[in-house]
Amino acid sequence: VKITDMKVEHEQIKIGSRVRLLEDVEMFNCTYTKGHEFKVYGSSYRGWDLIDDDGNKMDECLFIHDKLELVKA
């Protein structure tokens, strides 16, 4: 968090951010469990594009926007 001129700027999820699931998410033939982490590699009006450390991708993730939290570096 950066404080300037009595204004607090909050960190936001953006390309390059690391995010964590707040609850289980079913996608295709698997379930990503709560706590699973992804990196944001793309973004559009349909949501973020995510990739995990094993190369698994979930694209256009607007449907899970409320199930993600930013991982602090």
FIMAR-313353 format. One record per residue: x, y, z of N, C-alpha, C in turn. Coordinates in steps of 0.2 Angstrom, whole numbers, padded with zeros to 4 digits, always signed. Example, Ala and Ser with C-alpha at 12.3 -4.5 7.8 and 13.67 -1.06 7.14 Angstrom:
residues 2
+0066-0028+0039+0062-0022+0039+0066-0016+0039+0064-0011+0035+0068-0005+0036+0064+0000+0039
end
This chain:
residues 73
+0004-0006+0000+0000+0000+0000+0004+0006+0000+0003+0011-0004+0007+0017-0005+0002+0023-0003+0005+0027+0002+0001+0032+0004+0004+0039+0002+0001+0043-0002+0003+0049-0004-0003+0054-0004-0001+0060-0002-0006+0066-0001-0013+0064+0002-0012+0060+0007-0018+0058+0011-0023+0053+0007-0020+0050+0002-0023+0045-0002-0020+0038-0001-0024+0033+0000-0021+0026+0000-0022+0023-0006-0017+0021-0010-0018+0017-0016-0017+0010-0014-0023+0006-0016-0023-0001-0015-0020-0005-0020-0016-0011-0019-0014-0015-0024-0019-0018-0027-0019-0019-0034-0024-0022-0038-0022-0028-0042-0026-0033-0043-0024-0038-0047-0023-0036-0055-0018-0037-0058-0016-0035-0064-0012-0040-0068-0010-0040-0074-0005-0044-0077+0001-0045-0073+0003-0051-0072+0010-0052-0068+0008-0053-0061+0002-0052-0058+0000-0053-0051+0000-0060-0050+0001-0062-0044+0000-0069-0042-0007-0069-0037-0011-0074-0039-0018-0074-0035-0019-0081-0032-0023-0081-0027-0024-0087-0024-0032-0088-0024-0034-0095-0024-0041-0096-0024-0044-0096-0017-0049-0093-0015-0053-0092-0009-0057-0098-0007-0059-0102-0013-0063-0108-0012-0062-0113-0018-0064-0119-0018-0063-0123-0023-0067-0121-0029-0064-0122-0035-0067-0120-0042-0066-0126-0046-0072-0128-0049-0072-0134-0054-0072-0131-0061-0067-0134-0065-0065-0131-0072-0064-0137-0076-0067-0138-0081-0066-0144-0086-0067-0150-0082-0062-0155-0082-0062-0161-0078-0058-0161-0072-0058-0156-0069-0054-0156-0062-0057-0150-0058-0054-0151-0051-0056-0146-0046-0050-0143-0044-0049-0136-0044-0044-0132-0041-0046-0131-0034-0042-0133-0029-0044-0132-0022-0042-0125-0019-0046-0124-0014-0044-0117-0010-0037-0117-0009-0034-0111-0010-0027-0110-0009-0022-0111-0015-0025-0114-0020-0021-0115-0026-0019-0108-0029-0013-0107-0032-0011-0101-0034-0010-0101-0041-0011-0095-0044-0010-0094-0052-0006-0087-0053-0004-0086-0059-0001-0080-0061-0006-0077-0066-0007-0071-0066-0011-0068-0071-0007-0066-0077-0009-0069-0083-0005-0068-0089-0008-0064-0094-0015-0063-0093-0019-0059-0098-0025-0056-0095-0028-0051-0098-0034-0048-0095-0038-0046-0101-0045-0046-0100-0049-0043-0105-0056-0042-0102-0061-0039-0105-0067-0038-0102-0071-0044-0100-0068-0050-0102-0071-0056-0099-0067-0059-0093-0063-0055-0091-0059-0057-0085-0052-0059-0086-0048-0061-0081-0041-0062-0081-0040-0069-0084-0034-0070-0087-0032-0076-0089-0026-0079-0084-0027-0085-0082-0023-0087-0076-0019-0093-0078-0013-0094-0076-0009-0100-0077-0006-0102-0070-0006-0109-0069-0003-0111-0062+0005-0113-0064+0008-0115-0058+0015-0117-0059+0016-0123-0063+0011-0127-0064+0011-0133-0068+0009-0132-0076+0008-0126-0077+0006-0124-0084-0002-0125-0086-0006-0126-0081-0013-0127-0082-0016-0120-0082-0020-0119-0087-0023-0112-0088-0031-0112-0087-0033-0106-0085-0040-0105-0085-0040-0098-0088-0044-0097-0093-0045-0091-0097-0052-0088-0095-0052-0081-0096-0058-0077-0096-0062-0079-0089-0058-0077-0084-0061-0079-0077-0065-0074-0073-0069-0071-0077-0073-0066-0074-0078-0070-0069-0080-0076-0071-0085-0080-0067-0082-0082-0060-0075-0081-0059-0073-0082-0052-0069-0076-0049-0071-0070-0051-0068-0064-0049-0068-0064-0041-0074-0065-0038-0075-0065-0031-0072-0071-0027-0068-0075-0031-0065-0081-0027-0058-0081-0027-0055-0075-0029-0048-0074-0030-0046-0068-0025-0039-0069-0022-0036-0064-0018-0029-0063-0021-0027-0057-0020-0020-0055-0022-0015-0058-0017-0010-0062-0019-0005-0064-0015+0000-0059-0014+0002-0057-0008+0007-0052-0006+0014-0055-0008+0018-0051-0011+0025-0053-0012+0029-0053-0006
end
